[in-house]
Amino acid sequence: MESLAVSVLNRVREKGRAYFDEAENLRDIEQLANDPANIETLLPGLNFEDNGLKQPCAVLAIILKIAKKHPKPGTRILEAAIKNDAAPLNYLCELIYKVNK
């Protein structure tokens, strides 16, 4: 059985920003926001190809929600992602900036 974070990532890949149009999905995001470790699972979504549905932007928004709720561990995870080249640098820097402003 896949984790909620993986399920959300798969649905965002399919629907892009339209993922946010369904109330059930918003509840899933609220649940994900309870654990900063979900950021690591979602990071690969920043590498999704944008086919017009804004998939990377949707993932960025979800990660930002989680990281803002847990700024210290969120920032550590994002900084580690920079060191590991886990996602595009511009997205990671934007997230770190927004979490800490």
KEKE-3310 file (N, C-alpha, C; in steps of 0.2 Angstrom, whole numbers, plus 5000, padded with zeros to 4 digits):
npx = (5004:5003:5010:5002:5008:5015:5004:4997:5007:5007:4994:4995:5004:4996:4985:4990:4989:4975:4972:4970:4957:4948:4939:4942:4956:4962:4960:4969:4981:4982:4983:4996:5003:5006:5018:5034:5043:5037:5040:5052:5048:5040:5048:5054:5043:5046:5053:5045:5040:5033:5018:5009:5000:5005:5012:5025:5024:5012:5017:5027:5019:5013:5023:5028:5018:5019:5032:5032:5024:5032:5046:5060:5064:5059:5067:5080:5078:5076:5088:5097:5092:5097:5111:5111:5107:5093:5082:5077:5087:5082:5069:5071:5078:5069:5059:5066:5068:5055:5050:5057:5055)
npy = (4994:5011:5026:5040:5052:5048:5044:5057:5064:5056:5059:5073:5073:5069:5077:5090:5108:5107:5098:5104:5108:5099:5095:5084:5082:5093:5090:5079:5086:5093:5083:5078:5089:5087:5080:5084:5075:5071:5080:5076:5064:5071:5079:5074:5077:5090:5089:5085:5085:5099:5100:5109:5109:5113:5105:5105:5117:5115:5104:5111:5121:5112:5107:5119:5122:5112:5114:5127:5125:5118:5125:5123:5109:5108:5117:5111:5099:5104:5111:5100:5094:5102:5100:5087:5088:5085:5091:5105:5119:5132:5131:5125:5135:5145:5140:5139:5152:5157:5150:5155:5168)
npz = (5000:4995:5002:5009:5005:4993:4986:4984:4977:4965:4961:4959:4949:4938:4938:4940:4944:4945:4955:4967:4967:4972:4987:4995:4992:4998:5011:5012:5010:5022:5031:5027:5031:5044:5046:5044:5037:5026:5016:5010:5003:4994:4986:4974:4965:4961:4950:4940:4923:4916:4909:4905:4915:4927:4936:4944:4951:4958:4967:4974:4981:4990:4997:5002:5011:5021:5025:5030:5041:5049:5051:5055:5054:5041:5033:5035:5028:5015:5013:5013:5002:4992:4993:4989:4976:4973:4968:4957:4959:4959:4963:4976:4983:4982:4990:5003:5005:5006:5017:5028:5029)
capx = (5000:5007:5009:4998:5012:5016:4997:4996:5012:5004:4988:4997:5007:4991:4980:4993:4985:4968:4972:4968:4950:4943:4940:4946:4963:4964:4961:4975:4987:4982:4986:5003:5007:5008:5024:5039:5046:5033:5044:5057:5044:5037:5053:5054:5038:5048:5057:5040:5039:5027:5015:5004:4996:5009:5014:5030:5021:5008:5021:5030:5014:5011:5030:5029:5013:5022:5038:5030:5021:5038:5051:5067:5066:5058:5073:5085:5077:5077:5095:5100:5090:5102:5117:5110:5104:5087:5077:5080:5090:5078:5063:5073:5080:5063:5056:5069:5067:5048:5049:5061:5054)
capy = (5000:5017:5031:5046:5057:5045:5045:5064:5065:5053:5063:5079:5072:5067:5083:5097:5112:5105:5094:5108:5109:5094:5096:5078:5083:5098:5087:5075:5090:5095:5078:5078:5094:5085:5077:5087:5070:5070:5084:5071:5060:5075:5082:5072:5081:5096:5087:5083:5089:5103:5099:5114:5108:5116:5100:5106:5122:5112:5101:5117:5124:5108:5107:5125:5122:5108:5117:5133:5122:5115:5128:5121:5103:5109:5120:5106:5094:5107:5112:5093:5092:5106:5096:5080:5089:5082:5095:5111:5123:5138:5129:5124:5141:5149:5137:5140:5159:5158:5147:5159:5176)
capz = (5000:4995:5007:5007:5001:4986:4982:4983:4972:4959:4958:4956:4942:4934:4937:4941:4949:4946:4961:4973:4966:4976:4994:4998:4991:5003:5018:5012:5011:5029:5034:5025:5034:5051:5047:5039:5033:5019:5011:5007:4998:4988:4983:4967:4961:4959:4944:4935:4917:4916:4902:4905:4921:4932:4941:4949:4955:4963:4972:4977:4985:4995:5001:5006:5017:5026:5028:5035:5048:5053:5048:5056:5050:5034:5031:5035:5023:5009:5012:5012:4995:4988:4993:4986:4970:4973:4964:4954:4964:4960:4968:4983:4986:4983:4996:5009:5006:5009:5024:5033:5028)
cpx = (5004:5005:5005:5002:5013:5009:4996:5001:5009:4998:4990:5000:5002:4987:4984:4989:4978:4967:4969:4960:4945:4945:4944:4953:4966:4965:4967:4981:4987:4985:4993:5007:5009:5014:5029:5043:5043:5037:5048:5053:5041:5042:5054:5049:5041:5052:5052:5041:5033:5024:5009:4999:4999:5010:5019:5028:5016:5011:5024:5025:5013:5017:5030:5024:5016:5028:5037:5027:5027:5045:5058:5068:5064:5064:5079:5084:5078:5084:5099:5098:5095:5108:5117:5108:5098:5082:5080:5081:5085:5072:5065:5075:5074:5059:5059:5068:5060:5047:5052:5060:5049)
cpy = (5006:5022:5037:5051:5054:5046:5052:5066:5062:5057:5070:5079:5072:5074:5090:5101:5111:5101:5097:5109:5104:5095:5090:5079:5088:5095:5082:5080:5092:5089:5077:5083:5093:5082:5080:5081:5069:5075:5080:5067:5065:5078:5080:5075:5087:5095:5085:5088:5093:5103:5104:5114:5111:5111:5102:5112:5120:5108:5106:5120:5119:5107:5113:5125:5118:5111:5124:5131:5120:5118:5125:5114:5104:5112:5115:5101:5098:5109:5105:5092:5096:5102:5090:5081:5085:5085:5101:5116:5129:5136:5128:5130:5145:5146:5139:5148:5160:5155:5152:5166:5178)
cpz = (5000:5000:5005:5003:4994:4982:4980:4977:4965:4956:4956:4950:4937:4932:4938:4946:4950:4952:4966:4972:4970:4983:4998:4998:4996:5009:5018:5013:5018:5033:5033:5029:5041:5052:5042:5035:5027:5014:5007:5001:4992:4984:4975:4962:4958:4952:4939:4929:4918:4909:4902:4911:4927:4938:4946:4953:4960:4969:4977:4983:4991:5000:5005:5012:5023:5029:5032:5041:5052:5050:5049:5053:5043:5030:5030:5029:5016:5008:5010:5004:4990:4988:4989:4978:4968:4969:4961:4959:4964:4964:4975:4986:4987:4990:5003:5011:5009:5015:5029:5033:5033)
residu = (MET:GLU:SER:LEU:ALA:VAL:SER:VAL:LEU:ASN:ARG:VAL:ARG:GLU:LYS:GLY:ARG:ALA:TYR:PHE:ASP:GLU:ALA:GLU:ASN:LEU:ARG:ASP:ILE:GLU:GLN:LEU:ALA:ASN:ASP:PRO:ALA:ASN:ILE:GLU:THR:LEU:LEU:PRO:GLY:LEU:ASN:PHE:GLU:ASP:ASN:GLY:LEU:LYS:GLN:PRO:CYS:ALA:VAL:LEU:ALA:ILE:ILE:LEU:LYS:ILE:ALA:LYS:LYS:HIS:PRO:LYS:PRO:GLY:THR:ARG:ILE:LEU:GLU:ALA:ALA:ILE:LYS:ASN:ASP:ALA:ALA:PRO:LEU:ASN:TYR:LEU:CYS:GLU:LEU:ILE:TYR:LYS:VAL:ASN:LYS)
# end
